[in-house]
């Protein structure tokens, strides 16, 4: 009697498609800021003005994230992704036609809705549907998409802008982003059952074992979330990461311009950052499947601290900008991956979708505060010195809170 060969697991194809699609979502967060100096020159805007819409962008995401988290319990993530992709394409094309400051604000408003629909929330739900045993590695590979996008789109902007102007460059980015969004979307499936498979590609009897393990996991309702100290620590830590991460990323081109870096040099540093982000996301995702996620989170936070220290030292030697790209690339990407995996590990089922929406909401509040405060301090002081000191303090605070989270989580697990 011959046994039927086990069909090839489609989950890794899903990760590849999500990876490509997710790379296009970086247009709003990592690519548009590369046009900020051109906007300042054409419209006469100040530093604080040009980054203000990007800072409010995170507030908008904070509002939309819990809503999308709820909608994910009613509609398929793939459907929400399609809606977000259509909005994202329209926003990028609209950016190329922008004529007023209000227009820029509206673009970021709609962009925030788009990325909430087609970005992290929907994709993480799909990944959780397909993976359990290797969820860390799968998530790490998926998150590399944002790093790949941060290499491709800024380099494209740096190449096209001097030749054709920033508006034409934005149209080119929109077309490439659309191709990288819609084509992979065609091959994405919400659940393994749609392909006649089970989670992790297991056979039927193996799937039942996975379900029994899952049923014994701690399952929290949204109301219960706010009654646990672990959840508050998680919210503060993730907000601190985004405060530092996006505070730097949205101001990086302006910061480097203060020290004489050209648009090409800035794009190269952003590219180096993204290369090491790839290393961080994959390696930290892999390590999270092997070791305690809290220890990996602490390691990533150390990378963040070293990155900010390096960026502060650019005033002494501009070569520190490249060291920043290495340390911050690994640290920020690792921290970002670990937050998603920690949420997926601690909160299961339908509560996971709503919980991730709430966590992403606090992410965005932190991002808003970081971007807005850095732009304000740059305008007030005439440099980024104070802003960098604030970022460093927040990052050290996140490290301390991560240690507390590890201790509280261990105590909680020991009680069961």
N, C-alpha and C positions, 0 to 999 in steps of 0.2 A: 504494500500500500504506500503510495507516494503522497507526501504532504504538499499542499499548494504553497508555492513561494509567497513570502510576505510582500505585499505591494510596497513600492517605494514611498516613503513618507513625504507627503506634499508640504509639510510644515516649513521646510527650509526654502522651498520656492516662495511660500508666503512671506518669509522673512526677507528674501531678496527683493520682492515687489514692494514691500513696505519700506525697505531701505531706500530704494530709488525714489519712491513717492515722498518720503519724509525729507529727503534732501531738498526738494523744491520748497518746503515750508520755511527754509532759512532766508528766503528772499526778503520777507518783512522784517526779520530781526537782525540779520547779519549783512545783508546786501544794500538795502536802502541807505543805511548810515554812511556808506562810502560816497554817496552823492551829497552829503551835508555841506562840505565846503563849497560845492558848486551852487547849492541853493542859497547859501549865505552871500555869495558873490552876486548872484542874479537878482535876489530879492532884498538884499540888505539886512537880513536877519542876524540877530546876535546868537551867541552860543546857547544861552538858556532857551531862546525862542525855537531854534531849530531842533533841539532835542526834546522839547516839551511834548509835542504830539506822540513821540515814541515812548515817553514816560507814561502818558495817559493810556497808551496802548495796553499797558500791563494792568491798569485799573479796569479797562474794558474786559480784558481776559478774566480778571478776578470775578467780574459780574457774570460773564457767560459760562465759566467753567462748571459751576454747580448746576446750571440749567442744562448744559450739554450732558453732564453726568446723569441727570435724571432722564433726559431723552434717550440715552443709551439703554435704559431699562425698558423703553417702549419701541424703539426703532433699531434697525441693524446698523452697526458701525460703518459698514460699507456704504450705505445710503447717505449717512451724515458726511462721510468723506467726500462723496461726489458733490454734495452741496457746497462744502468748504472749498473744494478745488475750483468750482465755477466762480465763487466769490473772489478767491485769490487771484485768478487770472484777470478778472475785471478790475481789481484794485491796482495791479501792477501796470496795466494799460492806462488806467486813469492817472497814475502817478506820472507817467510820461507826458500827459497833457495838462498837468497842474498849472494853475495860474494865480492861486491865492493861498494865504495861510489857512483859511477855513477849509479849503479843499484838502490840504495836507492832513488836518485833523480828521476829516471825514474818511480819508483813505485809511488812516490807522484804526479808526473805529470799525470799519467794515473788515479790515484785515484781521482784527482781533477775533471777530466772529468766525472768520474763515479758518484761521489756524486752530481755533478751539474745536471746530468740527472735523477737520481733516488731519490734525496733528496728533499729539501725544495721547490724548484721551482715547480716541477711537482705535488707534493702533495698539495701545497697550491692552485693550479689551480683547482684540483679535489674537494677540500673542498669548494672553492668558488662556484663551479658549484652546489654543493649539499645543501649548507647552506647559509642562509642570517640572519634570526632572531636569531639563536643561534650559529652564526659563531665564536664568542669569545670562548664559552665553547668548541665547537668542535675543534677549533685550539689548545686550551690549552691541551685537552686530547691527541690530535695527537702529540704535541710536547713532551709530557711525554715519548714518545718512545725513544728519545735520552737519557733521564735520566735512563730509564730502561736498555738500552744498556750499559750505563756507569756504571751500577751496575753489570751486568752480565759478560761482557767481561773482565774488569780488574780483577774481582774476579777469573775468569777462568784462566787468565794469571798468577795471583799470585799462584794459586793452581798447575797448570801444569808445570810452569817453574822450580821450585826447583826439581821436580820429573823427568822430561823428557827433560829439556832444552828448551830454548826459541824458537827454530825452530819447535819442535813438538807442543809446545803450540800454535804457530801461525797457524799451520795446523788445530788444533782442533778448533780454533776460526773461521777459514775460513769455515769449514764444518757447524758449528752452524749458522754462519752468512748467509750461502747459504740457509739453511732450513728456517730461519726466513725471508728471502727475497722472495724466489720464491713461496713458498706455499701460503702466503697471496695474492701475486700478482694475482693468479688465480681467486680470488673472487672480485677484484677491478673493478669497472665500472667508466668510465670517467664522465658520466652525469646521472642524474636520469631518463632521457628519455629512456635510455637503459634498465631500469627495469620497464618501463611503469609508472613512477612516475614523480613528479615535484619537484622543489626546496622546501626544508623544508617539503616535503611530503604533500604539499597542493593539494587540488582538483583543477580542471581546472579553475573554476571561481576565486578561491583564487590566483592561479598562475598569472592570468591576472592583479590582483591588485598589486602583487609584482612587476611585470614588469613595471607597470605605475609608481610606486615609484622609481624604478631603472632608468627609463628614465628621471626623473626629477633631478637625481643626477648630480653632476659636473663631466663631462667626459673630460679627458685631453689627448691630443696627446703627443707623446714623445718630440716633439719640444717645445711645451708649457711648459713642465715640467721644462726646464732649464731657463724659464723666470719668475719663481715664487720663492720668498725667502723661502717659506715653504719647498720646495723640497730640497734646499741646507742645510737648518737646519736639515732636516730629514737625509740627507746623512752624515753630520758631526756627528750627534748623533749616528747613527747606526755604523759608523766606530769606534767611541770612545768605544762603547760597546764591539765590537769584539776585539779591541786593548787590552782592559783590560781582557775580558773573555778568549780568546784563548792565550793571553800572559801568563796568570796564568795556564790554563789547560795543555798547552804543556810543561810547565816548572815545574809543581807541583811535579812530582816524584823526579826530580833533586833537587828542593828546599828543600823538606822534607828530602832527603838523606843527605843534608848538615847539618841537625840538628839531625841526627842519627835515623831517622825513617826507619824501615824495609819495604820491598816490601809489606808485609801483612798489616802493619799499614797504608801505603800509600793507598793501595787498600780499606781499611776500611774507610779512610777519603774521598776517591773518592766516595765510596758507600753512605756515609752519605750525601755528597754534592748532589748526585743524588736523594736521598730520598726527600730532601727538594726542589730540583728542581721540583719534581713531584708536591709537594704542591704548589709551586710558579706558575707553568704553569696552573694548573687547577684552582686555586683560582683567579689568575689574569685574566685568560681568562673569568671566570664567572663574575668577577667584571666589566670587560670591556663591558659586555652586559647591565650592570645596571647603570654605572657611566661614566663620561667623561674620555676617554682613556688617555688624557694628564695628568690628575691627577694620574691615576694609573701608568703611566710611571714614573712620578716623585717619587712615592712611591717605585717603583722597583729600581730606581737609588740610593736611600738612602740605600737600602739593599746592593748594590754593594760597596758603600763607606765603610759601616761597615765591610763588608767582607775583604776588602783590609787592613783596619786598624787592624783587627784581625790577618791576616796573617803576618803583620809586627811585631806583638807582640809575635810571636812564638819564637823569640830570647830571650824573657824574660821568657816565660812559654810555653812549648810545647802543653799544653792543649788548647791554643788559636787556634790551627789548627782545632779543632773540632767546635769551635765557628765560624771560617771562613766558614766551610762547611755548617753550618746552614744559616748564613747571605748571603753568596755569592750564595748558592744554590737557595734560594728564590729570591734574587735580580736579578741575571743574567738571570734565567729562566723567571722571570716576564718581564724584559726588552726585552728579545728576543721575547717573545710572543707578547708584545705590539707593537713592530716595525712591525711585520707581519700584525697585525690587523689594525694598523694605515694606512698602505699602502692599504690594502683591502678596508678600509672605504673611503679613499680619492680619489682613482683612480679605475675606473670601466672598465668593458668590456675588449676588446683586449689591451687597454692601460695598464691594470693591469698586464698582463703577461710581457710586456716589461719593465714596471716600476719596478716590483719586480726583474727582471733580473739586472737592473741598480743598484738598492739598494743593492742586494746581491753582486754585484761587489765591491761596496764601503765597504761592510762588510768585504770582503776578503782582501782588501787593508789594512784595519785597523788590521785584524788578522795577516797579514804578518808583519806589522810594530811592533806589540806587541811581537810576538814570536821572531823575529830577534833581536830586541833591547834588550829584556831580556837576550837572550843567549849571546849577545855581551857584555853587561854590566857585566854579571856574569864572563865571561872570563877575562875582563879587571880588574875588582875590586877584584876578588876572592870571592865575595859574591853577594847576591841579594839585598843589602840594597838600593843602588841607583835605581835599577830597580823598587823596590816596591814604592819608592817615586814618580817616574815618573808615575806609574800606578794610584796612588792616585790622582795626579794632573790632569790627563786626565779624570778620573771619575768625579771629582768635576767640571771640565769644561763641561762634558756632562750634568750634572745637571743644570748648568746655561743655556746651550743651550736649554734644554728641557723646561725651563721656558719661554724662548723667543719663542720657537715653539708654545707653548700654547697660548701666547699672539697674535702672528701673525696669527695663525689659527682662533682664535676667531674674529679678525678683518676682516679676509677674509670672514668668514661665515656671519658676520653681514652686509657685503656689498651686499649680494645676496638677 
